[in-house]
Amino acid sequence: MNKSLLRKKYSDLRAAMTSEEIEEKSIMIANMALSLPIWNYTYYHIFMPIEGKNEVNTENLLHILQGKDKSIVIPKANFKTGEMSHILLQENTALYISDYGIPEPVSGIELSPTQIEVVFVPLLAYDQDGNRIGYGKGFYDRFLSQCKETTVFVGLSFFEPESEIASELNDIPLHFCVTPKKTYQF
């Protein structure tokens, strides 16, 4: 199945989920993530979910990170340049909803991608080799390519993997993907 068909399939599957299902499965994903070998790092990048897209709610993971006293970094997307900046989340960090429905920081301390040690990656679909499909704008592939080789990429998904997704040269695979019932390592 090609990428555009997979985007439609998983967008439709998420659209069919109720808010209760999303919340329940998001909690399960956060709990499953606790078994990952990633909790000895300092800098964690986490996406803020776009509510209208029925993404995994990362609020529970955010609370886990805060409880473990980790440094949390959240993205701010520039749709004109296709780049993201990475802002340290602090107690006084003000958030707003962008024109694209993304909760983003108004301003703050920007970190380099090379400082980030773990990235929780949004996705629509992924396969058994860790190849992922996002919304097609390339924000995360560009960002992940700027991270250190040792940075750990963790996808979050409500669904099981596809058998295979054709990857392109600039696609960056995941190291793990966490679902409500299983964690995959690639």
Secondary structure, 3 states (H helix, E strand, C coil): CCHHHHHHHHHHHHHCCCHHHHHHHHHHHHHHHCCCCCCCCCEEEECCCCHHHCCCCCHHHHHHHHHCCCEEEEEEEECCCCEEEEEECCCCCCEEECCCCCEEECCCCEECHHHCCEEEECCCEEECCCCEECCCCCHHHHHHHHCCCCCEEEEECCCCCECCCCCCCCCCCCCEEECCCCEEEC
